[in-house]
Amino acid sequence: MGTSRVIIVGGGISGLAAAWHLRQGDPDLELVVLDGSDAPGGKLRRAQLAGVVIDVGAESILARRPEGTDLARAIGLADRLTHPTTASAAIWSRGALHPMPAGTLMGVPSNPAAALGVLDADEIAWAEGERDRPLEATVEDLSVGEFVSGRVGSAVVDRLVEPLLGGVYAGHADQLSLRATVPQLWQAATAGESVTAAAERAFTRASLDHMPVFAGLIGGVGTLTEELVKSLRAQGVGVMSRTVVRELRRTSVEGRRGWALTTGPVPAPVELEADAVVIAVPAAPAARLLAPHAPYAASELAAITYASMAIVSIALPRHGLPQLSGSGFLVPPVEDRAVKASTFSTNKWRWVADAAPDLFILRASLGRVGEEAVLQRSDEDLKRLVLGDLADALGGQLPIPVESHVQRWGGALPQYAVGHVDRVARIRAAVAQVPALALAGAAYEGVGIPACIASGRAAADAVLTHLRSGQGLGSG
Ligand SMILES: Cc1cc2nc3c(=O)[nH]c(=O)nc-3n(C[C@H](O)[C@H](O)[C@H](O)COP(=O)(O)OP(=O)(O)OC[C@H]3O[C@@H](n4cnc5c(N)ncnc54)[C@H](O)[C@@H]3O)c2cc1C
């Protein structure tokens, strides 16, 4: 029996993590990662801004889950792990910035009174009354918006939950699944518990933990995929960019079943063979590749929609700048602004402040699902919009930027709609019937970096089990 070859389609963090775990699991496997973009890394990417290389995609790693920080350590980045210097964010509500109330669970306050300013007195009283009202246990998945507004009022959803959910999913509370996006609230829902009590419990547990919630990497989170690619190549893994996989075909060579993958330009296709394949691309391309082999899974995948976004990064001269405190601010959709969040990178990450002491670097994100019109504007327009919203939020004209950078992310974030958990279970069950094939990526069990790494690892484990069982050789 010769060496088995596994091809990973998609070189974002999910596909690269799958390659990493396959290499750790079997040093003899032949491994190739094929990525369609100019450079691997997917939504982890860095770019130059006023002489500093900064993240223009993902910029922090949830540290409460181990996968992200563990992988960083495993590839030699332990001494680059860092944590935000400030976590105090603000909410732009009713035309002014207010401190984010302490102790919220995806915006649901453990102590509604702490949200005074963001919420008015009547809205707080209604939210506080939840613990005294009779609460019914929920059986079926429902939207975060429907559930939370039913319990503590629509103002909590509009002004607190929306901006937080929007920050993670670029989606809307009335469409996103409670079960898939806020499992702790889903637990409270199924148990018939108060959501403010659930938020309080989560807050108390987190305070006892003493662990910072988020980590970053000195030099940017984009170094995670850049260094991972270097490490994989050093271990003999082929990582190819500008290589879009257009088709997957079942093969059977001398009784050995596997896959042929078609890449290259349409007039001059290139075929690559593999004993097993990991598909680690977003839902739409995954659906296209799967359609001939798992049509039901493909149609379910095709139903997962994505939000597009843009990240506008701006370097301002410090001279003449008003005092900007905290890590940034979130903007609820009810405020009807182009900007949905801004991160004050210079305040949040010491390495950014150190790299450019004369500058104040911040970034703003635009675009929610269904609000793509704003993204059709030119880069110059987006920069102007951001500067206008920032000036309004910060209460004064800002100095002329030294430099700005616009990164557009078409198909940025999958929308976990109501019923997502069951949909993913159906997709996974259907794909399990297709031998020598595994799925990984942000479309399934979480969009954050640790969840993506976990999905890559699970795909790697499934492929290793398959290859070890000998099923790749003849059967299936
Ligand atoms: C602006 C932004 C900010 C974010 N911030 C954070 C954050 O701070 N922290 C966090 O944890 N998460 C964050 N996220 C979410 C997280 O970054 C993503 O969910 C995650 O990186 C997705 O990784 P992935 O490998 O599953 O997919 P992707 O990163 O989308 O990678 C998929 C890759 O597949 C390639 N591809 C597609 N089709 C094909 C094909 N047919 N053939 C070959 N290759 C193909 C693409 O080119 C791409 O490189 C952010 C996301 C965005 C968009």
The ligand as an SDF file (V2000), in Angstrom:
LIG
                    3D

 53 58  0  0  0  0  0  0  0  0999 V2000
  -14.1320   41.0620    9.0220 C   0  0  0  0  0  0  0  0  0  0  0  0
  -14.1730   39.8380    9.8990 C   0  0  0  0  0  0  0  0  0  0  0  0
  -13.7320   39.9290   11.2080 C   0  0  0  0  0  0  0  0  0  0  0  0
  -13.7400   38.7990   12.0110 C   0  0  0  0  0  0  0  0  0  0  0  0
  -13.2480   38.8980   13.2770 N   0  0  0  0  0  0  0  0  0  0  0  0
  -13.1110   37.7890   14.0220 C   0  0  0  0  0  0  0  0  0  0  0  0
  -12.4120   37.8420   15.2490 C   0  0  0  0  0  0  0  0  0  0  0  0
  -11.9090   38.8850   15.6720 O   0  0  0  0  0  0  0  0  0  0  0  0
  -12.2890   36.6690   15.9620 N   0  0  0  0  0  0  0  0  0  0  0  0
  -12.8020   35.4970   15.4890 C   0  0  0  0  0  0  0  0  0  0  0  0
  -12.6660   34.4600   16.1580 O   0  0  0  0  0  0  0  0  0  0  0  0
  -13.4450   35.4000   14.3060 N   0  0  0  0  0  0  0  0  0  0  0  0
  -13.5930   36.5320   13.5620 C   0  0  0  0  0  0  0  0  0  0  0  0
  -14.2130   36.4500   12.3480 N   0  0  0  0  0  0  0  0  0  0  0  0
  -14.7190   35.1530   11.8920 C   0  0  0  0  0  0  0  0  0  0  0  0
  -13.5790   34.2520   11.4160 C   0  0  0  0  0  0  0  0  0  0  0  0
  -12.4980   35.0280   10.9770 O   0  0  0  0  0  0  0  0  0  0  0  0
  -14.0340   33.3610   10.2720 C   0  0  0  0  0  0  0  0  0  0  0  0
  -15.2600   32.7270   10.5810 O   0  0  0  0  0  0  0  0  0  0  0  0
  -12.9850   32.2760    9.9800 C   0  0  0  0  0  0  0  0  0  0  0  0
  -11.7290   32.8600    9.7480 O   0  0  0  0  0  0  0  0  0  0  0  0
  -13.4400   31.4300    8.8040 C   0  0  0  0  0  0  0  0  0  0  0  0
  -12.4310   30.4960    8.4960 O   0  0  0  0  0  0  0  0  0  0  0  0
  -12.6810   29.3540    7.4220 P   0  0  0  0  0  0  0  0  0  0  0  0
  -11.3710   28.6950    7.1890 O   0  0  0  0  0  0  0  0  0  0  0  0
  -13.8040   28.4980    7.8510 O   0  0  0  0  0  0  0  0  0  0  0  0
  -13.1740   30.1090    6.1210 O   0  0  0  0  0  0  0  0  0  0  0  0
  -12.4460   31.2420    5.2100 P   0  0  0  0  0  0  0  0  0  0  0  0
  -11.5750   32.1030    6.0520 O   0  0  0  0  0  0  0  0  0  0  0  0
  -13.5610   31.8170    4.4470 O   0  0  0  0  0  0  0  0  0  0  0  0
  -11.5050   30.3770    4.2810 O   0  0  0  0  0  0  0  0  0  0  0  0
  -11.9970   29.6400    3.1970 C   0  0  0  0  0  0  0  0  0  0  0  0
  -10.9660   29.6460    2.1120 C   0  0  0  0  0  0  0  0  0  0  0  0
  -11.4430   28.8150    1.0630 O   0  0  0  0  0  0  0  0  0  0  0  0
  -11.0630   29.3990   -0.1590 C   0  0  0  0  0  0  0  0  0  0  0  0
  -11.9580   28.8720   -1.1920 N   0  0  0  0  0  0  0  0  0  0  0  0
  -13.2590   29.1270   -1.4080 C   0  0  0  0  0  0  0  0  0  0  0  0
  -13.7220   28.3930   -2.4460 N   0  0  0  0  0  0  0  0  0  0  0  0
  -12.6850   27.6510   -2.8880 C   0  0  0  0  0  0  0  0  0  0  0  0
  -12.5340   26.6820   -3.9060 C   0  0  0  0  0  0  0  0  0  0  0  0
  -13.5660   26.3100   -4.6940 N   0  0  0  0  0  0  0  0  0  0  0  0
  -11.3200   26.1170   -4.0960 N   0  0  0  0  0  0  0  0  0  0  0  0
  -10.2570   26.4610   -3.3080 C   0  0  0  0  0  0  0  0  0  0  0  0
  -10.3580   27.3710   -2.3150 N   0  0  0  0  0  0  0  0  0  0  0  0
  -11.5520   27.9580   -2.0950 C   0  0  0  0  0  0  0  0  0  0  0  0
  -11.1700   30.8870    0.0620 C   0  0  0  0  0  0  0  0  0  0  0  0
  -10.3290   31.5560   -0.8490 O   0  0  0  0  0  0  0  0  0  0  0  0
  -10.7040   31.0230    1.5050 C   0  0  0  0  0  0  0  0  0  0  0  0
   -9.3240   31.3190    1.5710 O   0  0  0  0  0  0  0  0  0  0  0  0
  -14.2240   37.5680   11.5180 C   0  0  0  0  0  0  0  0  0  0  0  0
  -14.6910   37.4790   10.1970 C   0  0  0  0  0  0  0  0  0  0  0  0
  -14.6610   38.5950    9.3970 C   0  0  0  0  0  0  0  0  0  0  0  0
  -15.1290   38.4970    7.9760 C   0  0  0  0  0  0  0  0  0  0  0  0
  1  2  1  0
  2  3  1  0
  2 52  2  0
  3  4  2  0
  4  5  1  0
  4 50  1  0
  5  6  2  0
  6  7  1  0
  6 13  1  0
  7  8  2  0
  7  9  1  0
  9 10  1  0
 10 11  2  0
 10 12  1  0
 12 13  2  0
 13 14  1  0
 14 15  1  0
 14 50  1  0
 15 16  1  0
 16 17  1  0
 16 18  1  0
 18 19  1  0
 18 20  1  0
 20 21  1  0
 20 22  1  0
 22 23  1  0
 23 24  1  0
 24 25  2  0
 24 26  1  0
 24 27  1  0
 27 28  1  0
 28 29  2  0
 28 30  1  0
 28 31  1  0
 31 32  1  0
 32 33  1  0
 33 34  1  0
 33 48  1  0
 34 35  1  0
 35 36  1  0
 35 46  1  0
 36 37  1  0
 36 45  1  0
 37 38  2  0
 38 39  1  0
 39 40  1  0
 39 45  2  0
 40 41  1  0
 40 42  2  0
 42 43  1  0
 43 44  2  0
 44 45  1  0
 46 47  1  0
 46 48  1  0
 48 49  1  0
 50 51  2  0
 51 52  1  0
 52 53  1  0
M  END
$$$$
